[in-house]
Amino acid sequence: MPIFDNFQDYNVGLTGPICGGFDISPDDDSDLVQVTRAFMVSGAGDVSVVLKSGATLNLAGLTSGVLYPFRVCKIRATGTTATGIVGLV
């Protein structure tokens, strides 16, 4: 029996709940499979990101389990020390 979804007729937007996710392996060259709505880390540390706008940011001292609402198209290996990074969409 399929799971009932009360919200199946609603459009997905940035203010709605997260509907999916994927593991991220930091890479200096490759873009992510899709732009994130947010990301989380399971091992605290720094994360170097390229935003959807093309700007590069070095986010220092991120805490595990916190939702970081950044529209990211790449997480760079150079400058990233956090582990267990998950992209949320």
PyMOL Python script that loads the backbone (N, CA, C, O; Angstrom):
from pymol import cmd

cmd.read_pdbstr("""\
ATOM      1  N   MET A   1       0.841  -1.178   0.000  1.00  0.00           N
ATOM      2  CA  MET A   1       0.000   0.000   0.000  1.00  0.00           C
ATOM      3  C   MET A   1       0.890   1.247   0.000  1.00  0.00           C
ATOM      4  O   MET A   1       1.779   1.359   0.844  1.00  0.00           O
ATOM      5  N   PRO A   2       0.670   2.183  -0.927  1.00  0.00           N
ATOM      6  CA  PRO A   2       1.502   3.397  -0.983  1.00  0.00           C
ATOM      7  C   PRO A   2       1.263   4.312   0.220  1.00  0.00           C
ATOM      8  O   PRO A   2       0.193   4.307   0.828  1.00  0.00           O
ATOM      9  N   ILE A   3       2.278   5.084   0.540  1.00  0.00           N
ATOM     10  CA  ILE A   3       2.172   6.059   1.628  1.00  0.00           C
ATOM     11  C   ILE A   3       1.340   7.240   1.162  1.00  0.00           C
ATOM     12  O   ILE A   3       1.543   7.748   0.059  1.00  0.00           O
ATOM     13  N   PHE A   4       0.402   7.683   1.997  1.00  0.00           N
ATOM     14  CA  PHE A   4      -0.443   8.828   1.668  1.00  0.00           C
ATOM     15  C   PHE A   4       0.331  10.120   1.905  1.00  0.00           C
ATOM     16  O   PHE A   4       1.019  10.254   2.917  1.00  0.00           O
ATOM     17  N   ASP A   5       0.225  11.070   0.978  1.00  0.00           N
ATOM     18  CA  ASP A   5       0.912  12.358   1.068  1.00  0.00           C
ATOM     19  C   ASP A   5      -0.111  13.472   0.978  1.00  0.00           C
ATOM     20  O   ASP A   5      -0.638  13.744  -0.100  1.00  0.00           O
ATOM     21  N   ASN A   6      -0.399  14.123   2.100  1.00  0.00           N
ATOM     22  CA  ASN A   6      -1.378  15.214   2.137  1.00  0.00           C
ATOM     23  C   ASN A   6      -0.981  16.405   1.276  1.00  0.00           C
ATOM     24  O   ASN A   6      -1.830  17.220   0.914  1.00  0.00           O
ATOM     25  N   PHE A   7       0.297  16.512   0.948  1.00  0.00           N
ATOM     26  CA  PHE A   7       0.800  17.697   0.268  1.00  0.00           C
ATOM     27  C   PHE A   7       1.237  17.428  -1.163  1.00  0.00           C
ATOM     28  O   PHE A   7       1.983  18.224  -1.734  1.00  0.00           O
ATOM     29  N   GLN A   8       0.795  16.341  -1.747  1.00  0.00           N
ATOM     30  CA  GLN A   8       1.233  15.977  -3.094  1.00  0.00           C
ATOM     31  C   GLN A   8       0.847  16.988  -4.161  1.00  0.00           C
ATOM     32  O   GLN A   8       1.486  17.037  -5.211  1.00  0.00           O
ATOM     33  N   ASP A   9      -0.176  17.793  -3.924  1.00  0.00           N
ATOM     34  CA  ASP A   9      -0.627  18.763  -4.921  1.00  0.00           C
ATOM     35  C   ASP A   9       0.023  20.134  -4.754  1.00  0.00           C
ATOM     36  O   ASP A   9      -0.268  21.048  -5.525  1.00  0.00           O
ATOM     37  N   TYR A  10       0.897  20.292  -3.760  1.00  0.00           N
ATOM     38  CA  TYR A  10       1.552  21.567  -3.521  1.00  0.00           C
ATOM     39  C   TYR A  10       2.844  21.657  -4.323  1.00  0.00           C
ATOM     40  O   TYR A  10       3.549  20.663  -4.500  1.00  0.00           O
ATOM     41  N   ASN A  11       3.144  22.856  -4.805  1.00  0.00           N
ATOM     42  CA  ASN A  11       4.407  23.075  -5.512  1.00  0.00           C
ATOM     43  C   ASN A  11       5.560  23.102  -4.518  1.00  0.00           C
ATOM     44  O   ASN A  11       5.432  23.612  -3.406  1.00  0.00           O
ATOM     45  N   VAL A  12       6.679  22.547  -4.939  1.00  0.00           N
ATOM     46  CA  VAL A  12       7.881  22.584  -4.115  1.00  0.00           C
ATOM     47  C   VAL A  12       8.488  23.978  -4.230  1.00  0.00           C
ATOM     48  O   VAL A  12       8.607  24.518  -5.330  1.00  0.00           O
ATOM     49  N   GLY A  13       8.866  24.550  -3.111  1.00  0.00           N
ATOM     50  CA  GLY A  13       9.480  25.878  -3.107  1.00  0.00           C
ATOM     51  C   GLY A  13      10.508  25.976  -2.009  1.00  0.00           C
ATOM     52  O   GLY A  13      10.672  25.046  -1.219  1.00  0.00           O
ATOM     53  N   LEU A  14      11.198  27.089  -1.952  1.00  0.00           N
ATOM     54  CA  LEU A  14      12.255  27.266  -0.958  1.00  0.00           C
ATOM     55  C   LEU A  14      11.713  27.370   0.458  1.00  0.00           C
ATOM     56  O   LEU A  14      12.468  27.183   1.413  1.00  0.00           O
ATOM     57  N   THR A  15      10.429  27.661   0.623  1.00  0.00           N
ATOM     58  CA  THR A  15       9.871  27.770   1.965  1.00  0.00           C
ATOM     59  C   THR A  15       9.220  26.472   2.427  1.00  0.00           C
ATOM     60  O   THR A  15       8.854  26.351   3.597  1.00  0.00           O
ATOM     61  N   GLY A  16       9.071  25.513   1.541  1.00  0.00           N
ATOM     62  CA  GLY A  16       8.467  24.234   1.902  1.00  0.00           C
ATOM     63  C   GLY A  16       9.487  23.285   2.499  1.00  0.00           C
ATOM     64  O   GLY A  16      10.673  23.603   2.578  1.00  0.00           O
ATOM     65  N   PRO A  17       9.021  22.118   2.920  1.00  0.00           N
ATOM     66  CA  PRO A  17       9.940  21.145   3.513  1.00  0.00           C
ATOM     67  C   PRO A  17      10.895  20.556   2.479  1.00  0.00           C
ATOM     68  O   PRO A  17      10.604  20.530   1.283  1.00  0.00           O
ATOM     69  N   ILE A  18      12.013  20.096   2.955  1.00  0.00           N
ATOM     70  CA  ILE A  18      12.997  19.441   2.090  1.00  0.00           C
ATOM     71  C   ILE A  18      12.435  18.098   1.655  1.00  0.00           C
ATOM     72  O   ILE A  18      11.885  17.355   2.468  1.00  0.00           O
ATOM     73  N   CYS A  19      12.573  17.790   0.377  1.00  0.00           N
ATOM     74  CA  CYS A  19      11.972  16.577  -0.189  1.00  0.00           C
ATOM     75  C   CYS A  19      12.991  15.527  -0.618  1.00  0.00           C
ATOM     76  O   CYS A  19      12.602  14.417  -0.981  1.00  0.00           O
ATOM     77  N   GLY A  20      14.277  15.845  -0.587  1.00  0.00           N
ATOM     78  CA  GLY A  20      15.279  14.881  -1.026  1.00  0.00           C
ATOM     79  C   GLY A  20      16.663  15.293  -0.585  1.00  0.00           C
ATOM     80  O   GLY A  20      16.873  16.382  -0.052  1.00  0.00           O
ATOM     81  N   GLY A  21      17.598  14.400  -0.820  1.00  0.00           N
ATOM     82  CA  GLY A  21      18.974  14.691  -0.450  1.00  0.00           C
ATOM     83  C   GLY A  21      19.941  13.749  -1.133  1.00  0.00           C
ATOM     84  O   GLY A  21      19.539  12.742  -1.716  1.00  0.00           O
ATOM     85  N   PHE A  22      21.222  14.083  -1.057  1.00  0.00           N
ATOM     86  CA  PHE A  22      22.260  13.257  -1.667  1.00  0.00           C
ATOM     87  C   PHE A  22      23.586  13.520  -0.970  1.00  0.00           C
ATOM     88  O   PHE A  22      23.842  14.624  -0.489  1.00  0.00           O
ATOM     89  N   ASP A  23      24.424  12.490  -0.921  1.00  0.00           N
ATOM     90  CA  ASP A  23      25.753  12.615  -0.339  1.00  0.00           C
ATOM     91  C   ASP A  23      26.647  13.432  -1.260  1.00  0.00           C
ATOM     92  O   ASP A  23      26.554  13.337  -2.484  1.00  0.00           O
ATOM     93  N   ILE A  24      27.510  14.231  -0.656  1.00  0.00           N
ATOM     94  CA  ILE A  24      28.422  15.075  -1.422  1.00  0.00           C
ATOM     95  C   ILE A  24      29.862  14.712  -1.085  1.00  0.00           C
ATOM     96  O   ILE A  24      30.254  14.677   0.082  1.00  0.00           O
ATOM     97  N   SER A  25      30.633  14.446  -2.117  1.00  0.00           N
ATOM     98  CA  SER A  25      32.083  14.272  -1.979  1.00  0.00           C
ATOM     99  C   SER A  25      32.735  15.546  -2.508  1.00  0.00           C
ATOM    100  O   SER A  25      32.630  15.841  -3.698  1.00  0.00           O
ATOM    101  N   PRO A  26      33.402  16.300  -1.645  1.00  0.00           N
ATOM    102  CA  PRO A  26      34.028  17.542  -2.103  1.00  0.00           C
ATOM    103  C   PRO A  26      34.961  17.299  -3.291  1.00  0.00           C
ATOM    104  O   PRO A  26      35.718  16.329  -3.320  1.00  0.00           O
ATOM    105  N   ASP A  27      34.887  18.203  -4.268  1.00  0.00           N
ATOM    106  CA  ASP A  27      35.658  18.062  -5.512  1.00  0.00           C
ATOM    107  C   ASP A  27      35.917  19.464  -6.051  1.00  0.00           C
ATOM    108  O   ASP A  27      34.987  20.261  -6.175  1.00  0.00           O
ATOM    109  N   ASP A  28      37.157  19.768  -6.368  1.00  0.00           N
ATOM    110  CA  ASP A  28      37.492  21.094  -6.878  1.00  0.00           C
ATOM    111  C   ASP A  28      37.003  21.336  -8.300  1.00  0.00           C
ATOM    112  O   ASP A  28      36.852  22.488  -8.708  1.00  0.00           O
ATOM    113  N   ASP A  29      36.753  20.280  -9.059  1.00  0.00           N
ATOM    114  CA  ASP A  29      36.430  20.429 -10.473  1.00  0.00           C
ATOM    115  C   ASP A  29      34.961  20.183 -10.833  1.00  0.00           C
ATOM    116  O   ASP A  29      34.420  20.865 -11.703  1.00  0.00           O
ATOM    117  N   SER A  30      34.320  19.232 -10.184  1.00  0.00           N
ATOM    118  CA  SER A  30      32.975  18.821 -10.596  1.00  0.00           C
ATOM    119  C   SER A  30      31.878  19.551  -9.847  1.00  0.00           C
ATOM    120  O   SER A  30      31.955  19.745  -8.634  1.00  0.00           O
ATOM    121  N   ASP A  31      30.846  19.956 -10.596  1.00  0.00           N
ATOM    122  CA  ASP A  31      29.649  20.517  -9.983  1.00  0.00           C
ATOM    123  C   ASP A  31      28.831  19.406  -9.336  1.00  0.00           C
ATOM    124  O   ASP A  31      28.994  18.230  -9.661  1.00  0.00           O
ATOM    125  N   LEU A  32      27.955  19.790  -8.421  1.00  0.00           N
ATOM    126  CA  LEU A  32      27.040  18.829  -7.811  1.00  0.00           C
ATOM    127  C   LEU A  32      26.019  18.357  -8.837  1.00  0.00           C
ATOM    128  O   LEU A  32      25.874  18.969  -9.895  1.00  0.00           O
ATOM    129  N   VAL A  33      25.312  17.276  -8.533  1.00  0.00           N
ATOM    130  CA  VAL A  33      24.295  16.751  -9.458  1.00  0.00           C
ATOM    131  C   VAL A  33      23.118  17.714  -9.584  1.00  0.00           C
ATOM    132  O   VAL A  33      22.430  17.714 -10.605  1.00  0.00           O
ATOM    133  N   GLN A  34      22.879  18.534  -8.561  1.00  0.00           N
ATOM    134  CA  GLN A  34      21.896  19.610  -8.642  1.00  0.00           C
ATOM    135  C   GLN A  34      22.201  20.651  -7.585  1.00  0.00           C
ATOM    136  O   GLN A  34      22.883  20.369  -6.600  1.00  0.00           O
ATOM    137  N   VAL A  35      21.693  21.851  -7.791  1.00  0.00           N
ATOM    138  CA  VAL A  35      21.889  22.940  -6.836  1.00  0.00           C
ATOM    139  C   VAL A  35      21.097  22.621  -5.572  1.00  0.00           C
ATOM    140  O   VAL A  35      19.948  22.188  -5.643  1.00  0.00           O
ATOM    141  N   THR A  36      21.713  22.836  -4.426  1.00  0.00           N
ATOM    142  CA  THR A  36      21.055  22.525  -3.156  1.00  0.00           C
ATOM    143  C   THR A  36      20.122  23.654  -2.711  1.00  0.00           C
ATOM    144  O   THR A  36      20.243  24.798  -3.149  1.00  0.00           O
ATOM    145  N   ARG A  37      19.194  23.292  -1.830  1.00  0.00           N
ATOM    146  CA  ARG A  37      18.421  24.286  -1.076  1.00  0.00           C
ATOM    147  C   ARG A  37      19.153  24.585   0.213  1.00  0.00           C
ATOM    148  O   ARG A  37      19.067  25.683   0.762  1.00  0.00           O
ATOM    149  N   ALA A  38      19.889  23.564   0.692  1.00  0.00           N
ATOM    150  CA  ALA A  38      20.638  23.647   1.939  1.00  0.00           C
ATOM    151  C   ALA A  38      21.595  22.462   1.972  1.00  0.00           C
ATOM    152  O   ALA A  38      21.548  21.584   1.110  1.00  0.00           O
ATOM    153  N   PHE A  39      22.467  22.452   2.985  1.00  0.00           N
ATOM    154  CA  PHE A  39      23.309  21.278   3.208  1.00  0.00           C
ATOM    155  C   PHE A  39      23.577  21.136   4.694  1.00  0.00           C
ATOM    156  O   PHE A  39      23.389  22.074   5.469  1.00  0.00           O
ATOM    157  N   MET A  40      24.019  19.943   5.077  1.00  0.00           N
ATOM    158  CA  MET A  40      24.383  19.633   6.458  1.00  0.00           C
ATOM    159  C   MET A  40      25.716  18.896   6.454  1.00  0.00           C
ATOM    160  O   MET A  40      26.117  18.323   5.442  1.00  0.00           O
ATOM    161  N   VAL A  41      26.393  18.917   7.592  1.00  0.00           N
ATOM    162  CA  VAL A  41      27.607  18.124   7.764  1.00  0.00           C
ATOM    163  C   VAL A  41      27.424  17.248   9.007  1.00  0.00           C
ATOM    164  O   VAL A  41      26.775  17.659   9.968  1.00  0.00           O
ATOM    165  N   SER A  42      27.997  16.043   8.984  1.00  0.00           N
ATOM    166  CA  SER A  42      27.929  15.193  10.180  1.00  0.00           C
ATOM    167  C   SER A  42      29.217  15.271  10.985  1.00  0.00           C
ATOM    168  O   SER A  42      29.244  14.896  12.157  1.00  0.00           O
ATOM    169  N   GLY A  43      30.285  15.756  10.360  1.00  0.00           N
ATOM    170  CA  GLY A  43      31.553  15.987  11.054  1.00  0.00           C
ATOM    171  C   GLY A  43      31.926  17.447  10.939  1.00  0.00           C
ATOM    172  O   GLY A  43      32.143  17.947   9.835  1.00  0.00           O
ATOM    173  N   ALA A  44      32.002  18.132  12.051  1.00  0.00           N
ATOM    174  CA  ALA A  44      32.245  19.580  12.069  1.00  0.00           C
ATOM    175  C   ALA A  44      33.542  19.951  11.354  1.00  0.00           C
ATOM    176  O   ALA A  44      34.488  19.166  11.292  1.00  0.00           O
ATOM    177  N   GLY A  45      33.554  21.174  10.815  1.00  0.00           N
ATOM    178  CA  GLY A  45      34.749  21.677  10.145  1.00  0.00           C
ATOM    179  C   GLY A  45      34.418  22.806   9.199  1.00  0.00           C
ATOM    180  O   GLY A  45      33.343  23.402   9.270  1.00  0.00           O
ATOM    181  N   ASP A  46      35.352  23.093   8.312  1.00  0.00           N
ATOM    182  CA  ASP A  46      35.196  24.155   7.321  1.00  0.00           C
ATOM    183  C   ASP A  46      34.664  23.571   6.014  1.00  0.00           C
ATOM    184  O   ASP A  46      34.924  22.413   5.686  1.00  0.00           O
ATOM    185  N   VAL A  47      33.913  24.392   5.273  1.00  0.00           N
ATOM    186  CA  VAL A  47      33.423  23.981   3.954  1.00  0.00           C
ATOM    187  C   VAL A  47      33.636  25.136   2.979  1.00  0.00           C
ATOM    188  O   VAL A  47      33.233  26.269   3.239  1.00  0.00           O
ATOM    189  N   SER A  48      34.277  24.828   1.857  1.00  0.00           N
ATOM    190  CA  SER A  48      34.478  25.801   0.790  1.00  0.00           C
ATOM    191  C   SER A  48      33.449  25.522  -0.295  1.00  0.00           C
ATOM    192  O   SER A  48      33.428  24.441  -0.883  1.00  0.00           O
ATOM    193  N   VAL A  49      32.595  26.508  -0.555  1.00  0.00           N
ATOM    194  CA  VAL A  49      31.482  26.313  -1.492  1.00  0.00           C
ATOM    195  C   VAL A  49      31.552  27.293  -2.652  1.00  0.00           C
ATOM    196  O   VAL A  49      32.140  28.369  -2.547  1.00  0.00           O
ATOM    197  N   VAL A  50      30.938  26.895  -3.762  1.00  0.00           N
ATOM    198  CA  VAL A  50      30.648  27.804  -4.867  1.00  0.00           C
ATOM    199  C   VAL A  50      29.138  27.914  -4.911  1.00  0.00           C
ATOM    200  O   VAL A  50      28.436  26.923  -5.116  1.00  0.00           O
ATOM    201  N   LEU A  51      28.643  29.131  -4.716  1.00  0.00           N
ATOM    202  CA  LEU A  51      27.201  29.375  -4.710  1.00  0.00           C
ATOM    203  C   LEU A  51      26.638  29.356  -6.126  1.00  0.00           C
ATOM    204  O   LEU A  51      27.378  29.426  -7.107  1.00  0.00           O
ATOM    205  N   LYS A  52      25.327  29.260  -6.210  1.00  0.00           N
ATOM    206  CA  LYS A  52      24.644  29.291  -7.504  1.00  0.00           C
ATOM    207  C   LYS A  52      25.032  30.539  -8.292  1.00  0.00           C
ATOM    208  O   LYS A  52      25.098  30.498  -9.521  1.00  0.00           O
ATOM    209  N   SER A  53      25.286  31.641  -7.602  1.00  0.00           N
ATOM    210  CA  SER A  53      25.654  32.905  -8.243  1.00  0.00           C
ATOM    211  C   SER A  53      27.065  32.865  -8.844  1.00  0.00           C
ATOM    212  O   SER A  53      27.423  33.723  -9.652  1.00  0.00           O
ATOM    213  N   GLY A  54      27.874  31.852  -8.441  1.00  0.00           N
ATOM    214  CA  GLY A  54      29.257  31.764  -8.892  1.00  0.00           C
ATOM    215  C   GLY A  54      30.253  32.235  -7.857  1.00  0.00           C
ATOM    216  O   GLY A  54      31.455  32.023  -8.014  1.00  0.00           O
ATOM    217  N   ALA A  55      29.775  32.873  -6.798  1.00  0.00           N
ATOM    218  CA  ALA A  55      30.666  33.347  -5.733  1.00  0.00           C
ATOM    219  C   ALA A  55      31.204  32.172  -4.932  1.00  0.00           C
ATOM    220  O   ALA A  55      30.491  31.201  -4.680  1.00  0.00           O
ATOM    221  N   THR A  56      32.478  32.271  -4.533  1.00  0.00           N
ATOM    222  CA  THR A  56      33.106  31.257  -3.696  1.00  0.00           C
ATOM    223  C   THR A  56      33.177  31.780  -2.270  1.00  0.00           C
ATOM    224  O   THR A  56      33.614  32.906  -2.032  1.00  0.00           O
ATOM    225  N   LEU A  57      32.741  30.949  -1.317  1.00  0.00           N
ATOM    226  CA  LEU A  57      32.784  31.306   0.100  1.00  0.00           C
ATOM    227  C   LEU A  57      33.498  30.209   0.867  1.00  0.00           C
ATOM    228  O   LEU A  57      33.366  29.027   0.549  1.00  0.00           O
ATOM    229  N   ASN A  58      34.251  30.606   1.872  1.00  0.00           N
ATOM    230  CA  ASN A  58      34.841  29.654   2.804  1.00  0.00           C
ATOM    231  C   ASN A  58      34.090  29.789   4.117  1.00  0.00           C
ATOM    232  O   ASN A  58      34.213  30.794   4.818  1.00  0.00           O
ATOM    233  N   LEU A  59      33.307  28.761   4.444  1.00  0.00           N
ATOM    234  CA  LEU A  59      32.477  28.770   5.641  1.00  0.00           C
ATOM    235  C   LEU A  59      33.246  28.047   6.748  1.00  0.00           C
ATOM    236  O   LEU A  59      33.422  26.829   6.701  1.00  0.00           O
ATOM    237  N   ALA A  60      33.694  28.801   7.729  1.00  0.00           N
ATOM    238  CA  ALA A  60      34.574  28.254   8.775  1.00  0.00           C
ATOM    239  C   ALA A  60      33.778  27.775   9.982  1.00  0.00           C
ATOM    240  O   ALA A  60      32.799  28.399  10.392  1.00  0.00           O
ATOM    241  N   GLY A  61      34.219  26.657  10.537  1.00  0.00           N
ATOM    242  CA  GLY A  61      33.699  26.175  11.816  1.00  0.00           C
ATOM    243  C   GLY A  61      32.248  25.740  11.808  1.00  0.00           C
ATOM    244  O   GLY A  61      31.519  26.018  12.760  1.00  0.00           O
ATOM    245  N   LEU A  62      31.811  25.064  10.755  1.00  0.00           N
ATOM    246  CA  LEU A  62      30.423  24.594  10.725  1.00  0.00           C
ATOM    247  C   LEU A  62      30.224  23.481  11.744  1.00  0.00           C
ATOM    248  O   LEU A  62      31.128  22.686  12.003  1.00  0.00           O
ATOM    249  N   THR A  63      29.033  23.440  12.315  1.00  0.00           N
ATOM    250  CA  THR A  63      28.680  22.481  13.356  1.00  0.00           C
ATOM    251  C   THR A  63      27.872  21.339  12.760  1.00  0.00           C
ATOM    252  O   THR A  63      27.040  21.562  11.880  1.00  0.00           O
ATOM    253  N   SER A  64      28.106  20.131  13.225  1.00  0.00           N
ATOM    254  CA  SER A  64      27.361  18.988  12.712  1.00  0.00           C
ATOM    255  C   SER A  64      25.883  19.083  13.098  1.00  0.00           C
ATOM    256  O   SER A  64      25.528  19.558  14.176  1.00  0.00           O
ATOM    257  N   GLY A  65      25.035  18.612  12.177  1.00  0.00           N
ATOM    258  CA  GLY A  65      23.604  18.560  12.435  1.00  0.00           C
ATOM    259  C   GLY A  65      22.841  19.846  12.203  1.00  0.00           C
ATOM    260  O   GLY A  65      21.630  19.887  12.418  1.00  0.00           O
ATOM    261  N   VAL A  66      23.512  20.889  11.775  1.00  0.00           N
ATOM    262  CA  VAL A  66      22.862  22.180  11.520  1.00  0.00           C
ATOM    263  C   VAL A  66      22.522  22.280  10.044  1.00  0.00           C
ATOM    264  O   VAL A  66      23.324  21.893   9.194  1.00  0.00           O
ATOM    265  N   LEU A  67      21.340  22.796   9.733  1.00  0.00           N
ATOM    266  CA  LEU A  67      20.915  23.014   8.354  1.00  0.00           C
ATOM    267  C   LEU A  67      21.470  24.367   7.896  1.00  0.00           C
ATOM    268  O   LEU A  67      21.152  25.404   8.479  1.00  0.00           O
ATOM    269  N   TYR A  68      22.304  24.348   6.845  1.00  0.00           N
ATOM    270  CA  TYR A  68      22.892  25.572   6.299  1.00  0.00           C
ATOM    271  C   TYR A  68      22.194  25.894   4.983  1.00  0.00           C
ATOM    272  O   TYR A  68      22.399  25.194   3.992  1.00  0.00           O
ATOM    273  N   PRO A  69      21.363  26.952   4.956  1.00  0.00           N
ATOM    274  CA  PRO A  69      20.518  27.245   3.793  1.00  0.00           C
ATOM    275  C   PRO A  69      21.254  28.002   2.687  1.00  0.00           C
ATOM    276  O   PRO A  69      21.012  29.188   2.462  1.00  0.00           O
ATOM    277  N   PHE A  70      22.141  27.308   2.012  1.00  0.00           N
ATOM    278  CA  PHE A  70      22.912  27.892   0.913  1.00  0.00           C
ATOM    279  C   PHE A  70      22.556  27.183  -0.383  1.00  0.00           C
ATOM    280  O   PHE A  70      22.473  25.956  -0.419  1.00  0.00           O
ATOM    281  N   ARG A  71      22.341  27.962  -1.466  1.00  0.00           N
ATOM    282  CA  ARG A  71      22.135  27.410  -2.805  1.00  0.00           C
ATOM    283  C   ARG A  71      23.519  27.176  -3.395  1.00  0.00           C
ATOM    284  O   ARG A  71      24.127  28.092  -3.950  1.00  0.00           O
ATOM    285  N   VAL A  72      24.015  25.950  -3.273  1.00  0.00           N
ATOM    286  CA  VAL A  72      25.385  25.590  -3.620  1.00  0.00           C
ATOM    287  C   VAL A  72      25.399  24.737  -4.883  1.00  0.00           C
ATOM    288  O   VAL A  72      24.581  23.830  -5.036  1.00  0.00           O
ATOM    289  N   CYS A  73      26.343  25.035  -5.796  1.00  0.00           N
ATOM    290  CA  CYS A  73      26.503  24.204  -6.997  1.00  0.00           C
ATOM    291  C   CYS A  73      27.783  23.383  -6.958  1.00  0.00           C
ATOM    292  O   CYS A  73      27.964  22.476  -7.770  1.00  0.00           O
ATOM    293  N   LYS A  74      28.688  23.700  -6.004  1.00  0.00           N
ATOM    294  CA  LYS A  74      29.934  22.931  -5.869  1.00  0.00           C
ATOM    295  C   LYS A  74      30.428  23.054  -4.434  1.00  0.00           C
ATOM    296  O   LYS A  74      30.350  24.123  -3.830  1.00  0.00           O
ATOM    297  N   ILE A  75      30.936  21.950  -3.896  1.00  0.00           N
ATOM    298  CA  ILE A  75      31.662  21.978  -2.630  1.00  0.00           C
ATOM    299  C   ILE A  75      33.082  21.545  -2.939  1.00  0.00           C
ATOM    300  O   ILE A  75      33.333  20.415  -3.358  1.00  0.00           O
ATOM    301  N   ARG A  76      34.002  22.471  -2.722  1.00  0.00           N
ATOM    302  CA  ARG A  76      35.401  22.268  -3.106  1.00  0.00           C
ATOM    303  C   ARG A  76      36.140  21.409  -2.085  1.00  0.00           C
ATOM    304  O   ARG A  76      35.894  21.508  -0.883  1.00  0.00           O
ATOM    305  N   ALA A  77      37.045  20.568  -2.573  1.00  0.00           N
ATOM    306  CA  ALA A  77      37.895  19.766  -1.693  1.00  0.00           C
ATOM    307  C   ALA A  77      38.917  20.656  -0.994  1.00  0.00           C
ATOM    308  O   ALA A  77      39.206  20.479   0.190  1.00  0.00           O
ATOM    309  N   THR A  78      39.464  21.621  -1.746  1.00  0.00           N
ATOM    310  CA  THR A  78      40.431  22.556  -1.179  1.00  0.00           C
ATOM    311  C   THR A  78      39.717  23.460  -0.181  1.00  0.00           C
ATOM    312  O   THR A  78      38.792  24.186  -0.545  1.00  0.00           O
ATOM    313  N   GLY A  79      40.140  23.414   1.054  1.00  0.00           N
ATOM    314  CA  GLY A  79      39.530  24.249   2.084  1.00  0.00           C
ATOM    315  C   GLY A  79      38.408  23.589   2.850  1.00  0.00           C
ATOM    316  O   GLY A  79      37.901  24.167   3.811  1.00  0.00           O
ATOM    317  N   THR A  80      38.000  22.389   2.453  1.00  0.00           N
ATOM    318  CA  THR A  80      36.920  21.686   3.155  1.00  0.00           C
ATOM    319  C   THR A  80      37.518  20.642   4.091  1.00  0.00           C
ATOM    320  O   THR A  80      38.243  19.743   3.665  1.00  0.00           O
ATOM    321  N   THR A  81      37.198  20.780   5.378  1.00  0.00           N
ATOM    322  CA  THR A  81      37.634  19.811   6.373  1.00  0.00           C
ATOM    323  C   THR A  81      36.462  19.059   7.006  1.00  0.00           C
ATOM    324  O   THR A  81      36.656  18.014   7.627  1.00  0.00           O
ATOM    325  N   ALA A  82      35.250  19.589   6.850  1.00  0.00           N
ATOM    326  CA  ALA A  82      34.058  18.921   7.382  1.00  0.00           C
ATOM    327  C   ALA A  82      33.840  17.614   6.633  1.00  0.00           C
ATOM    328  O   ALA A  82      34.264  17.470   5.487  1.00  0.00           O
ATOM    329  N   THR A  83      33.182  16.670   7.280  1.00  0.00           N
ATOM    330  CA  THR A  83      32.909  15.366   6.675  1.00  0.00           C
ATOM    331  C   THR A  83      31.415  15.077   6.721  1.00  0.00           C
ATOM    332  O   THR A  83      30.648  15.760   7.399  1.00  0.00           O
ATOM    333  N   GLY A  84      31.026  14.044   5.977  1.00  0.00           N
ATOM    334  CA  GLY A  84      29.620  13.622   5.976  1.00  0.00           C
ATOM    335  C   GLY A  84      28.696  14.709   5.459  1.00  0.00           C
ATOM    336  O   GLY A  84      27.673  15.004   6.077  1.00  0.00           O
ATOM    337  N   ILE A  85      29.051  15.305   4.331  1.00  0.00           N
ATOM    338  CA  ILE A  85      28.269  16.417   3.789  1.00  0.00           C
ATOM    339  C   ILE A  85      27.111  15.855   2.972  1.00  0.00           C
ATOM    340  O   ILE A  85      27.288  14.973   2.132  1.00  0.00           O
ATOM    341  N   VAL A  86      25.916  16.392   3.241  1.00  0.00           N
ATOM    342  CA  VAL A  86      24.702  15.966   2.550  1.00  0.00           C
ATOM    343  C   VAL A  86      24.031  17.195   1.955  1.00  0.00           C
ATOM    344  O   VAL A  86      23.768  18.174   2.653  1.00  0.00           O
ATOM    345  N   GLY A  87      23.754  17.131   0.634  1.00  0.00           N
ATOM    346  CA  GLY A  87      23.004  18.180  -0.040  1.00  0.00           C
ATOM    347  C   GLY A  87      21.519  17.921   0.129  1.00  0.00           C
ATOM    348  O   GLY A  87      21.073  16.781   0.006  1.00  0.00           O
ATOM    349  N   LEU A  88      20.756  18.950   0.407  1.00  0.00           N
ATOM    350  CA  LEU A  88      19.307  18.830   0.626  1.00  0.00           C
ATOM    351  C   LEU A  88      18.563  19.631  -0.428  1.00  0.00           C
ATOM    352  O   LEU A  88      18.917  20.772  -0.725  1.00  0.00           O
ATOM    353  N   VAL A  89      17.538  19.022  -0.983  1.00  0.00           N
ATOM    354  CA  VAL A  89      16.744  19.657  -2.045  1.00  0.00           C
ATOM    355  C   VAL A  89      15.266  19.567  -1.762  1.00  0.00           C
ATOM    356  O   VAL A  89      14.456  20.051  -2.553  1.00  0.00           O
TER     357      VAL A  89
END
""", "prot")
cmd.dss("prot")
cmd.show_as("cartoon", "prot")
cmd.util.cbc("prot")
cmd.orient("prot")
